[in-house]
Amino acid sequence: MALFENLLSAFKGGDNTRVPLAPGFLSGWMPAFEAGSASSGYTYENGVQHGFLSNPIAQRAVRIVAEGIGQAPLACSEDAMRGLVCATSAGQPLIETLAAHVLLHGNGFVQIIKDASGKPVELFALRPDRVRVIAGADGWPCAYEYRVAGEVMTMPAEDEDGWPALIHIKTMHPLDDQYGAGALAAAHQAVMTHNAAATWNRALLENAARPSGALVYETTDHAGLTQEQFERLRSELESAFSGAGNAGRPMLLDGGLKWQSMALSPADMDFATLKSAAARDIALAFGVPPMLLGLPGDNTYSNYREANRALWRLTLLPLASKLFAALGEGLNPWFKEASLSVDLDQVTALSEDRERLWKQVSDADFLTPNEKRQMLGLPEQETSNDA
């Protein structure tokens, strides 16, 4: 009976306690509230600075996913709940902000702001890097600590009435029980490689997009240049013939000087291939087909339309379902019968899939009209009963 009583106590309405996250009847397991190891050499602030603010591939990938989910048509049965979810958070769309937070950080935190009667009036997305989960003695989160401008504010997981005060959305992290794993951390090495290749490319362009070559001094007596002649010659080359502004400028040589042109070796030219491979790794980490980011040479998808459909099926819809499910669960105490999801019938990229489904269901003569409507997600049609 101890196992049954522990399970009952995990639900609201029992003795107001939860099953501790510690070795109990699951013998042999380590405590679930042990802190996971952080990724070495990576910090969220450094990753955002180099990966989102300084890298066009990563920023565009995040914007495609976040803006796609934020602008997705919403199906909600409660107008009041729709108003909360579709409202802006600090001037930005709530869903778009949450999608970006979950992608970059792996966690999204939504504060439920209530009025004097206890009803939610606003959903505010908190910056995840400012939030720290405070676990109780049993390992479950009991409060959240928010730090900003040197001040610390502690928010309980539930208010004095037992209703949720904050919604925590996180991705799966196999080594951490309190925080999720962000895609930016997985893309960090590819981002740094892509940035380094871009820096190399810019430095190469500043030197006329090729090695400057070599001046060969040829004399019959095999005598070398004096130090004064060498310094003067180097100064003239740097001032008159190096840099992008002097690219293609003709050079007049005399006194036994000969220009020996030098080309890039295959190893030097490999930076372009390296940069393209890094860009694909970044797109892979964020779940965006490389074709949608303008990366050439990708033959994974037959055309742009198939890539857009794959983006919706493999990335946008799963992340949108996670966000809407978490918001729906957090707002369930106030909206018992409400449902929150993406209206697939209004997604343009999936119109062909819906058309194919409608045709298949319409051609199924062995189904009744109400069975067909049920397969299409439509309410059943009431039949009139003749007296």
C-alpha positions in Angstrom: 0.0 0.0 0.0 3.0 2.3 0.5 3.5 2.6 -3.3 -0.2 3.3 -3.9 -0.2 6.0 -1.2 2.9 7.7 -2.6 1.3 7.8 -6.0 -1.9 9.3 -4.6 0.0 12.0 -2.7 1.7 13.2 -5.9 -1.7 14.6 -7.2 -3.3 17.7 -5.9 -6.0 17.1 -3.4 -4.1 14.5 -1.3 -2.1 15.5 1.7 -0.5 18.3 -0.4 2.8 16.6 -0.8 4.6 15.0 -3.7 6.6 11.9 -4.2 10.3 12.7 -3.3 12.7 12.4 -6.2 15.1 10.2 -4.4 16.0 6.4 -4.3 13.0 4.6 -3.0 11.1 1.8 -4.6 13.2 2.6 -7.7 16.2 0.9 -6.1 19.6 1.3 -7.8 18.8 4.8 -9.3 20.7 7.8 -8.3 18.8 10.8 -6.9 17.1 12.6 -9.7 17.9 16.1 -8.3 21.6 15.7 -8.6 23.0 18.6 -10.8 24.1 17.7 -14.2 27.5 18.6 -15.6 27.7 21.7 -17.6 29.3 21.8 -21.1 33.0 22.8 -20.7 34.0 25.9 -22.6 30.5 27.1 -23.3 28.4 29.8 -21.6 25.0 31.0 -22.7 26.1 34.6 -22.9 29.1 33.8 -25.0 27.1 31.5 -27.2 24.4 34.2 -27.9 27.1 36.8 -28.6 28.9 34.7 -31.2 26.1 32.4 -32.3 23.1 34.6 -32.6 24.3 38.2 -32.7 27.4 37.6 -34.9 26.5 34.6 -37.1 24.0 35.0 -39.9 23.3 31.3 -40.3 22.4 30.7 -36.7 20.4 33.9 -36.4 18.4 33.2 -39.6 17.7 29.6 -38.5 16.4 30.8 -35.1 14.3 33.5 -36.7 12.8 31.0 -39.2 11.7 28.7 -36.5 10.6 31.3 -33.9 8.7 33.5 -36.3 7.2 30.5 -38.0 5.7 29.3 -34.8 4.8 32.8 -33.6 2.8 33.4 -36.8 1.2 29.9 -37.0 -2.6 30.0 -37.1 -3.9 29.2 -33.6 -6.8 27.0 -32.8 -8.2 27.8 -29.3 -11.7 27.1 -27.9 -11.5 29.9 -25.3 -11.3 33.6 -26.4 -9.9 34.7 -23.1 -7.1 32.1 -23.3 -6.4 33.1 -26.9 -6.0 36.7 -25.8 -3.5 35.7 -23.2 -1.4 33.6 -25.5 -1.5 35.9 -28.5 -0.7 39.0 -26.5 2.8 40.5 -26.6 5.4 40.0 -23.9 7.6 43.1 -23.3 6.7 44.3 -26.8 7.4 40.9 -28.5 5.0 38.1 -29.4 4.8 35.6 -26.5 5.0 32.4 -28.6 7.8 33.8 -30.8 9.8 34.8 -27.7 9.3 31.4 -26.0 10.3 29.5 -29.2 13.5 31.5 -29.4 14.3 31.0 -25.7 13.7 27.2 -25.9 15.9 27.0 -29.1 18.8 29.0 -27.7 18.7 28.2 -24.0 16.7 25.0 -23.9 14.3 26.5 -21.3 11.4 28.9 -21.4 9.8 30.5 -18.3 6.4 32.2 -18.4 5.2 34.2 -15.3 1.5 34.2 -14.8 0.5 37.6 -13.7 -2.9 37.7 -12.0 -5.4 40.3 -10.8 -6.9 40.8 -7.4 -9.4 38.0 -8.0 -6.7 35.5 -8.9 -7.4 35.3 -12.6 -4.5 35.5 -15.1 -4.3 38.8 -17.0 -0.9 38.5 -18.6 1.7 36.0 -19.5 5.3 37.3 -19.3 8.2 35.5 -20.8 11.3 35.7 -18.5 14.8 35.7 -19.8 16.0 32.1 -19.1 19.5 33.1 -18.3 18.2 35.1 -15.3 16.1 32.3 -13.8 17.4 29.7 -11.4 15.4 26.7 -10.3 15.2 26.2 -6.6 14.6 22.6 -5.7 13.0 21.5 -2.5 14.1 18.7 -0.2 12.2 16.2 -2.3 13.9 17.4 -5.6 10.9 19.0 -7.1 11.1 22.7 -8.0 9.5 24.7 -5.2 10.5 28.2 -6.3 12.3 30.2 -9.0 14.9 32.8 -8.5 15.0 35.8 -10.9 18.1 38.0 -11.0 18.2 41.4 -12.8 20.3 44.5 -12.2 21.8 43.1 -9.0 18.4 42.4 -7.4 17.0 39.0 -6.7 13.3 38.1 -6.7 12.0 34.7 -5.5 8.8 33.4 -7.1 7.1 30.4 -5.7 6.1 27.6 -8.1 2.6 27.9 -6.7 0.8 30.7 -5.0 -0.9 30.6 -1.6 -4.1 29.2 -3.2 -2.1 26.3 -4.8 -2.4 27.6 -8.4 0.7 27.7 -10.7 2.6 31.0 -10.7 5.2 30.2 -13.3 5.2 27.8 -16.3 8.6 26.1 -17.1 9.1 24.8 -20.6 12.2 22.8 -21.2 13.7 20.4 -23.8 15.1 17.0 -22.8 18.5 17.0 -21.1 19.7 13.5 -20.2 22.2 14.9 -17.5 20.1 17.6 -15.8 16.8 17.2 -14.1 16.0 20.9 -13.7 17.1 22.5 -17.0 16.8 21.6 -20.7 19.5 21.5 -23.4 19.5 24.2 -26.0 20.3 23.8 -29.6 22.8 26.7 -29.5 25.1 24.6 -27.2 25.2 21.8 -29.8 25.9 24.3 -32.6 28.6 26.1 -30.7 31.6 24.4 -32.3 30.1 24.8 -35.8 29.4 28.5 -35.1 32.9 29.2 -34.0 34.3 27.3 -37.0 32.0 29.3 -39.3 33.0 32.6 -37.7 36.7 31.8 -37.9 36.3 30.9 -41.6 34.5 34.2 -42.2 37.3 36.1 -40.4 39.9 34.3 -42.6 37.9 35.2 -45.7 37.8 38.9 -44.8 41.5 39.0 -44.0 42.1 37.3 -47.4 40.0 39.9 -49.2 41.9 42.7 -47.5 45.0 41.4 -49.1 43.7 41.5 -52.7 41.9 38.1 -52.2 45.2 36.2 -52.9 48.7 36.0 -51.4 50.7 39.1 -52.5 53.4 36.9 -54.0 57.1 37.4 -53.6 59.7 39.8 -55.0 62.8 37.9 -56.1 66.1 39.8 -56.3 68.3 38.3 -59.0 71.9 39.5 -59.6 74.9 38.0 -61.3 77.2 38.3 -58.2 74.5 36.8 -55.9 74.7 39.8 -53.6 71.7 40.5 -51.4 69.9 43.7 -50.6 71.2 46.0 -48.0 69.1 46.6 -44.9 68.2 50.1 -46.0 67.1 48.9 -49.5 65.1 46.1 -47.9 63.2 48.4 -45.6 62.5 50.9 -48.3 61.2 48.3 -50.7 58.9 46.8 -48.0 57.5 50.2 -47.1 56.7 51.0 -50.8 55.0 47.6 -51.2 52.8 48.1 -48.1 51.8 51.6 -49.0 51.2 51.3 -52.8 50.4 47.7 -53.6 48.8 46.0 -50.7 45.2 46.0 -49.5 41.9 45.8 -51.4 42.1 49.4 -52.6 45.3 48.7 -54.6 44.1 45.4 -56.1 45.2 45.1 -59.7 47.5 48.1 -59.6 50.5 47.6 -62.0 54.0 47.4 -60.6 57.1 48.8 -62.1 60.2 46.8 -61.2 63.9 47.5 -61.9 67.3 46.7 -60.6 67.1 42.9 -60.9 63.7 42.6 -59.2 61.3 40.0 -60.4 57.7 39.4 -59.3 56.9 35.8 -58.5 53.1 35.3 -58.3 51.8 32.9 -55.7 48.5 31.0 -55.7 46.4 29.6 -52.9 47.2 26.0 -52.2 44.3 23.4 -51.9 44.8 23.5 -48.2 44.3 27.3 -48.1 41.3 27.1 -50.3 39.7 24.5 -48.1 38.3 27.2 -45.8 35.4 27.6 -48.2 34.4 23.9 -47.9 35.0 24.1 -44.2 32.7 27.1 -43.9 29.9 25.4 -45.9 30.1 22.3 -43.8 29.9 24.4 -40.6 26.9 26.2 -41.9 25.1 22.9 -42.5 25.9 21.7 -39.0 24.4 24.9 -37.6 21.3 24.4 -39.7 21.1 20.8 -38.6 21.3 21.8 -34.9 18.3 24.1 -35.2 16.3 21.7 -37.4 16.2 24.0 -40.5 16.8 22.5 -44.0 19.9 24.1 -45.4 18.1 25.0 -48.6 15.9 27.4 -46.7 19.0 29.2 -45.5 20.4 29.7 -49.0 23.2 27.2 -48.7 24.1 25.9 -52.2 24.8 22.3 -53.1 22.2 20.7 -51.0 20.4 17.7 -52.6 18.6 16.3 -49.6 15.3 17.8 -50.7 14.1 17.8 -54.3 12.8 21.4 -54.2 12.1 24.4 -51.9 8.5 23.3 -51.3 9.5 19.9 -50.0 12.1 21.6 -47.7 9.4 23.9 -46.3 7.1 21.0 -45.7 9.9 19.1 -43.9 10.5 22.2 -41.8 6.9 22.2 -40.6 6.7 18.5 -40.0 10.0 17.9 -38.3 10.7 21.2 -36.5 7.9 23.7 -36.2 5.0 21.5 -35.3 6.8 19.4 -32.6 8.1 22.6 -31.0 4.7 24.3 -31.3 3.0 21.3 -29.7 5.5 21.4 -26.8 4.9 25.1 -26.2 1.1 24.9 -26.5 0.9 21.8 -24.3 2.9 23.5 -21.5 0.8 26.7 -21.7 -2.4 24.7 -21.8 -1.4 22.7 -18.7 -0.3 25.8 -16.8 -3.6 27.6 -17.6 -5.7 24.5 -17.0 -6.9 25.6 -13.5 -8.7 28.6 -15.1 -9.6 27.1 -18.5 -10.7 23.5 -17.7 -12.1 22.6 -21.1 -9.8 24.7 -23.3 -7.6 23.3 -26.0 -4.6 25.0 -27.7 -3.0 23.9 -30.9 -1.9 24.8 -34.4 -4.8 25.0 -36.9 -3.3 22.7 -39.6 -6.1 23.5 -42.1 -4.7 27.0 -42.3 -1.0 26.2 -42.7 -0.2 26.9 -46.4 2.9 24.6 -46.4 0.7 21.6 -45.4 -2.1 22.3 -47.8 -1.2 19.5 -50.2 -1.1 17.0 -47.3 -4.5 18.1 -46.1 -5.9 17.9 -49.7 -4.6 14.4 -50.1 -6.1 13.4 -46.8 -9.5 14.9 -47.7 -9.5 13.1 -51.0 -8.6 9.8 -49.4 -11.4 10.1 -46.8 -13.9 11.3 -49.4 -13.2 8.3 -51.6 -13.7 5.8 -48.7 -17.2 4.7 -49.5 -17.2 2.2 -46.6 -17.1 5.0 -44.0 -20.2 6.8 -42.8 -20.3 10.7 -43.0 -19.7 11.0 -39.3 -16.7 8.7 -39.4 -15.3 10.8 -42.2 -15.8 14.0 -40.3 -14.2 12.4 -37.2 -11.1 11.4 -39.3 -10.8 15.0 -40.5 -11.1 16.4 -37.0 -14.6 17.9 -37.6 -17.5 17.6 -35.1 -20.1 15.0 -35.9 -23.2 16.0 -37.8 -26.4 15.7 -35.9 -29.0 13.5 -37.6 -32.7 14.2 -37.4 -34.9 11.5 -36.0 -38.3 11.2 -37.7 -41.2 10.5 -35.4 
